[in-house]
């Protein structure tokens, strides 16, 4: 992650909003003393989920909070489309219509944390009775801290895993996923060969990197990390897309798509959860989609690569907007929303950052789709030494540049290293800036 504080692209919007705050908008924080009149405060939180079960849980937590906080008139959860989430959020901020609280993706963490768009949380959380701030795992907060202050709470630290359709494997004449792993065939090379066999014998897709869709390239970190590759240097200043390790990783992906037919090609979107593929790489939070799957399934860790096993997690932070109308009340509600009791409730969808709750007993109580063995062996073990998906300042512009530069990769006759070199050419100015 880059440490420089230059604000461009996405961060320009947050800087614009903060400039408005500095010019006198602070008076809009009409609950700063904590003595707001009854029914005078309405809070809005933006999210990217539209899941009815999740929103029902959020609303139940909000309703409980309102019972002991008469100043709160209402709390609403504003579901924004995921594909446009950050653009919509930053447009709201720049337009003077900032929400009070917001979810933030890990790739946007550097911009939101460094720009000052979010209000510091540490003092509020530590002062909240029963919050147990020390229970939050330090390694889950790395993206979300600045100068010792927690800027956003990492409400979800969700490991990437592999879900397997054992019925489809059997239809292709192959062992179950558990048997494959026991045989030592749980690596990317073998998975491609197995996926190729599934496609040849059943016509179904072999394996899918879910949500990649030849667009969301950062999800491919679940593959390239086990090659020891990275898109840029640790300090974010140098492009490494064109490294030998990244070239090897993309050569593997290209061959799996166009030569082995182990992965679906451009223009097709098979859905694992509808029974259309043997494997999918996705976050553990997607387990809820298996409720009506209608097939035998299993969940396993990410496969090994040439560089060994690497666990990858996706993170999402929850912050109180510095430009919100009720900053203090937003921080207090955030403290309630993420306290130990509510964190345990949210754990059924979002793996919590609390040390005391990262155990099989706690997670199994709310994750009915997974066994205690699966939770221990796949979910909890994934947190040890895990890496997050790539993040950088100016993430929105970088993401678009990389996507465009990678487009030629998704053709059968692509020059893999040549394409990756063009990616570096496209983003070097932004990394060096």
N, C-alpha and C positions, 0 to 999 in steps of 0.2 A: 504494500500500500504506500502510496506516495505521501510524503509529509509536508511538501510545500503548500503554502496557503493561497496561491494564486487562484482566483475564481474566474472560471470561464464556462461557457455553455450552461449547464444546469445551474451552477453556482451563481451565475449572473442574476438569475431570477430570485434566488434567495437573498443575494446581496441587495437587490432592488427593494425587496420587502423589508429588509433590516434598515435600509436607509430611511424608509418611511417611519419605522419605529423610532429611529434616532431623532427624527424631525418633529416628534411630539405625540406619536401614537401611544406612548406609554400610558397616557391618561385613560385609554380604553380598557386598561386592566382594572375594572371597577371593583374587583374583589380582593385587591392586593393586601388589605388588612385582615382578611378572613372574616369580616363582619358584614357580608353582603346581606341585603334584605331578603326575606323569604320569597321564593319564587322568582328571583331576579337573574338567575344564572342559567343559561342554556349552553350545553357543551356539544360539540360535534367532533367525531373521530372518523377520519377516512381510513378505509381498509380496501383490500383488493378481493376479499372473499364475498361471495354472494350465497354461500352455503347456508341454507335455512336453519340447519341444526346449530351451526356455529353462531349465527346471528341471534338465535333464540337464547343461547347461553350468554352471549354478551349482554343482551337485554335483561336477562334475569339478574346478572351481576349489577347492572345499572339500576334496576328497580330496587334491589336491596340497598344500594348506596343511598338512593334518594330518601329512603325511610328515615335515615339518621342525619340527613343533611337537607333541612328545609329550604336552604337557599337555592337548591337545584330544582329548576322548573322541569327540565327534560334533558336527556342525553340521547343523541341520535348517532347511528352508525351509518356512514355514507359509503356505500359500496361503489368503487370506481373500477372500470374495466382494467384488468391486469396489464394488457398490452400498452395502454396509454396512461397507466397509473401515475408514474413520476411526472410526466409532462403535464397532466391535469393538475396534480398537486402543486407543482411549482408555478403554474399559471395562476392558480387561486391565490398563492402567496403574493406573487408579484402584482396581482390585481386588487390587493387589499381585502381579499375574502379568504384569508387563511383559516383552516380548521383549528380547533383547540388542541387536538391530538392527532397524530398520524402514524401509520405504519411506514417503515422505511426499509427498502431492500438493501441487502449487504453491498451490492455494487455501488449504491448511492451513498453509503455511509461516509466516505471521506468528504464528499461535498457538504452533506448536511451537518456533520460534526464540526468540520473546520470553519464553515461559513458563519456559524452563530445562529443558524435558522432555528435551532432547538434550544430550549431553556435547560440549564443544568439541573440534574435530579438528585444528586448525592445527598444534599442536606435534607431535602424533603423526605426521602426514603429512610434515611437514618433516624429522623425525628418521629417517624410514624410508629406508634406503639404496636409491638408484635410483628413488625415487618421482617426482622432478622436479615438485615442487609448483608451480613457476613456469610450468609448461606449461598449467595450468588457465586458461582464458580468464576474465578478470576479470568480463566482462559476464554470464557464466553463473552467477556466484555472488551476484548482488545480493540475491536473495530469501533466501539461506541464510547471510548473515553478520550478526554483531552485535558491535559494539565491536571490529572488526578481526579477530574470530575466525570461522573457517568452522565453522558449526554442523551443516551437513549437506552432503554431497558431491552435486553435481548430476549424477547418473550418467546421466540421460537429458534431453537438450534436443532435443526432436523437433518439427521444423517441421510445420505443417499445410499440406497440398497438396491438389490436385485429381487424383483418378484418373478417367480417361475410358475408356468402353467404345466403342471405334471401330467395332466390329461393329454395335452398336445404333444408332450415329449413321448408319452406312451404310444400315441397314434403314429408317431414317426419311428417307432421301434427302438426308442432310446431309454436309458435308465432314468429314474427320477432325479430331480435336482439334488436331493440329499445324497443319493448314491453317486452322482457325478462328483460332488464335492469330496466324498469319502475316498473316491478313486484318484484324487489329486488333479481332477480336470476342472478346477475352478480358477481359470486364468483367462485372460482376454483371447489368447490364441485359440484355446480349445472352445471357448464360447462361440467364436466366429465359425468354427468348423461345425459345431453342433447346430448353430442357427442356420447354416447353409443346408444341412441335412433336413432340418424341419421344413424349410422352404421347398426343397426338392420333392419331399415325400408327401407333404400336406397342402402345399400352395399357400400356407400361412407365412407370416413374417417370422424370422428367427429371433432377432433382438431389436429393441427400440430404446434409444436414449429419449425418454419422454420429454416433451415440450421443446426439444431441439428444433424439429421441423425445418432444418436447413436455414434457421434464422437466429434462434437463441443460442449462439455459439458457445457462450460461457458454460452451458451445461455439459459440454464436451470435456470440461475439467475433470469429470468423473473418470474419463479415460486417460487423458494425457498426464495427469498427476502421477499415475503409476508407471509412466515412462520417465519420470523425473523432469518433466518439461514444465514450462511456465510461459505465459504470454509476455511478461516483462520482468525485469530484475526486481529484487526485493524492495529497493527504494523507489521503484516505479519510473526510473529515469531512462532505462534502456530497453528497447524492444528485443525480445528473444523468441518471437514467433518463428524466426528463420533459423533457430538452432537445430543441430543434428537430432536431438531428442524429440523436439516438436515435429520435425520432418518425419521421423520414424512413426510417431503416434498418428499423424494424419495419413501417412501411407497405409497404416493398418486400417484406419477408418475407410479410406478410399477403396481399398481392396475388398473390405467387408461389404461395401455397398455395391460396387460395380463388377467385381470379379467373382466373389463367393456368393453373392446374393443373400448374405446373412442378415443384412439390414435393408429395410425398405428404401427405395430410391426417391428422388425428388418427385413431388406431386402426389404421393400416396401417404395416407395417415391412418394406418391400422391402429386399433385401440386394444392394448393388452387386456384391459378390464372388461372388454366385450368378447374376449377369447380369440383375438386376432393375431396373437404372437406368443412365442414360447417364453420370452423374457422381456422385462422392461426395467430400465434403470431410472429410478425416481426416488423421491423422498419418502421416508417411512410414514409421513402424515397421509399419504395416499391410500393407506391400508383400508380406510373406511369405504373406498370404492369397491372393495371385494365382497361387500355384504350380499350382493345379488349376482355374484360372478357366475355361479353355476358350474364351476370346475374345481378340481383339486389343485391347490396352489401351495407354494412355500415362499419364504422370504430368506434371503441369504446376504452376506456381506458383498461389497464390491469385489470383483475378481482381482487376482494378482496380475501385475504387469512385469516388464523387464526390470523395473526398479523395486519390485516387491509389492507389498500391500500398502495402500494409502487410503485412509478413510477421508471422505469429503463430506462436509456439512454445508447446508444452506442456512443462512441466518436472516432474521427479520427483527428490526428494532421498533420499539414504541416510544415516541417522544412527545413532549409538550411543545407546541410551536411558540417561539419567542414573539411572534407577531399575532398570536391569538388574542381574543378579547378578554379571556379570563385565565391568565397564565397560572396564577396560584391555585385556583380551583381545578384547573386541568392537571396540575402536578399532584394534587391531593387525590383526585380520582384515579390517576395512573397508579399511585401507591396502593389504593384499594384494589384496583383491577388486577394487580400483580402480587398481592400479598400471599402468604403461604397457602391459605385456604382456597383462594381463587386460582392460584397457580396450579394447584392440584386438579381443579376442575378443567382448566384449559389444557392440561397435559394429555387429554384424550385426543386432541388435535395437534398440539404444539409442544414438542419435547421441551421441558422447562430447563432453565439455567441453574436451578437450585440443586445443590449437592444432596440435600436430604431427600429429594424426590426422584433422583436418578437411580432408581432401584426397581427390580422386577416387580416387587409387591405393589408399589405405588402406581407404576405405569400399567400393570396388568389390570388393576382395578377399574381403569377408565378406558383401556384399549381392548375391547372385547374381541377384536378380530385376531389378536396375537396371543400366543401362549407365553407363559413366563419364560420358557426356554428360549423362544425366539427373541423376546425382549432382552434377555440377558446376553445371549450369544451374538445377536445382530445389532440391536439398538444401543444398549449401554456400552458394549465393547467398542463401538464405533467412535465414541467420544475421545478415547485415548489417542493422543497425537494427531487428532483430526485437523485438516486444513479447510479453510473456507474457499468458496468460489472467488475468482479474481475480482478485485475492486480497485478503483483509482479515482482521483479527482477528475472532473469533466467526463464522468462515466457515460452519460447519454450520447455525447458526440463521438467518443471513442468507440462505443458499442456499434453505432451506425457505420462508422468508417470501417471497422473490422468486418461487419456483416457484408458490406458492399465489396470489399477487397477479397473476401472469401467466396463470393458467388461463383467465380470460375472454377473453384475446387470441385463443385458438384456436377462435373461432367466426366464422362468415361475416360477421355483422353487428357485429363488435367495434368499439368506439370506441377506436382505437389510442392516441391521446394520453391519453384518459381512463384507460385501463388503466395506462399508464406512470406517470401521476400517482398512481394508487393504489399502485403499487410503491414510490414514494418515501414515501408516507404510512406504509407498512408497515415500512420499514427505517430511516427517519430517526432514531428513538429509539436504535437500535443504533449508527448512525454517529456520532451526537452524544455517545454515552455515554462 
